Amino acid sequence: MTRRPTTKNQGPRTLRALLALLPLLLLPACPTTPQPPAPPTGGLRCEGTPPNALVTVDEQIAGTIEQLGELPVMLQPGTHRVQAAAPGFFPWYGDVEVGVTVESLHVELRAVPE
């Protein structure tokens, strides 16, 4: 049976190697600061009838036609799916392109025949 020779420096050399690797072991635990989303630069203002029709943008409630006529919903530039619906009226759906300014959308819902 062959024995490996032992040296006096083997312990400190192993310790130095472990200390050198310690920052690499701790690196994944360091939290990164998430970047906040860019603030919206564009918007959508609605007008039309009925004024109490509920408007959703990208499946999120934005407000009523009347509310969005007074205060637009701020959006990122791009294409957004818009829906307007009210009881007793056929719903309206459409894709609206929003740029860096506030866009106006006119919606007239048709009443459901009785």
Secondary structure, DSSP 8 states (H G I E B T S, - for coil): -------TTHHHHHHHHHHHHHHHHHGGGS-----------EEEEEEEE-TT-EEEETTEEEEEHHHHHHS-EEE-SEEEEEEEE-TTB--EEEEEEE-SSEEEEEEE--B---
